[in-house]
Amino acid sequence: MEPYCNFDAAVENVRELLYDVLSDYYWDMPRRELETVVDIALRDFLHYLAYKSGVYFTKRFKEDRARLRLCAYIMERWGKISELASEWVVMWSAKWRQRVRLVFTDDEFKKAAMGEEGFKPHKNLDEFLSRIDHLSLQLFTVSQLIRAGELAGLDQIADYIIREEASALLDRYGLEKALEKYKEGALAERIVRKIRGLGKVSEPLLIIKVDLTRSW
């Protein structure tokens, strides 16, 4: 029987750690905006720790077991993780400024979104995603982003890349053939190529609307 580890408590410790570091780094940022940054940084840092600890490379990935392993990794190496957080925030902040744009009103969000070259989701995209191992594909994409040096907005950027490349696969092959190609690794190959090409992209990949009415 594996030892018990309180994952929620471990995550809360990490959040407090990041809040302290980011508060010093973004000392002039309004608190509500800072809270949004910390929320996203927490997810990104947990992905980074899971990647570094090898959790995402486990065969037959199971979320509950992965949470336990990550929890143990955090608690057993807390001193080193505290040091790592300070170094990581510097790298993450550089990517944050490059990849993420914050907006504060619906009008700003609409204008920013209209200026982006979006893709048109294939009509069968949701069905396609429901018939594949979406979690494994998400973690694979996040891992590839980290490997390529992308650290900020990992969940959102990974989701966008998956949907974009899956739609392209559906446009080319149709639903059933695209599912066959997915099993052959075609979608994973497209995702890897897409991520490798991000080094040539300098503009933001993610637009986030900050809710200034949110109570903390």
Protein Blocks (a to p, Z undefined) as FASTA:
>chain_A
ZZdddfklmmmmmmmmmmmmmmmmmmmbcfklmmmmmmmmmmmmmmmmmmmnommmpghi
afklmmmmmmmmmmmmmmmmmmmmmmmmmmmmmmmmmmpccdfbfklmmmmmmmpccddd
dfklmmmmmmmcfklmmmmmmmmmmmnopaghklmmmmmmmmmmmmmmmmmnommlmmmm
mmnommmmmmmmmmmmmmmpmbdfbdcdddfkbcZZ
